[in-house]
Amino acid sequence: MLAIEQVLAVHFMPASLEDKEMQRRQNSEPQVWTGEQELVEAQGRLKALAARWSSGGMTNDLFFELAAGEEATIAQLRAESKRHTAKVEREAVRQVIDIDDFRRRWYLPEEQGGLPVSTKRAYLREAFRAIIVHSALKGGTVFNPDLLELVWSEG
């Protein structure tokens, strides 16, 4: 682990992450994807276009021009739906994390069942938008964790 990660692990983690996790759990509400109706409507419009085209009510050029726009809208909405579903699933997995076990595994060596450094780094990247290291006094060689300014990620 880099020196700054070691300092963060000892001084700020996992207590800071625990606090953020508890706040997130208290404020979390089941999220419903709001684009479902829009997706159904776009699919309906595309079906109506196809029905009109197949009955000879519009030219090939017009149908393919209009269908392309609807298909792009449907593809975008499906992608949003998948992202939302993945987010909800991640949140559900996070709900079952035992904070006490998390704390215990944070400090254990990896060989003894502790969290891998890569996992700790992922938590740090998720928790902080930035970590600002302020300059020490001239000639100071001892690291001072009070010179770290943590910028928390929102959400």
Buried (B, 14 or more C-beta within 10 A) or exposed (E): EEEBBEBBBEEBBBEBBBEBBEEEEEEEEEEEBEBEEBBEEBBEBBEEBEEBBEEEEBEEEEBEEBBEEBEEBBEBBBEBBEEBEEEBEEBEEEEEEEBEEBBBBBEEEEEEEBBEEEEBBEBBEEBBEEBEEEEEEEEEEEEEEEEBEEEEEEE
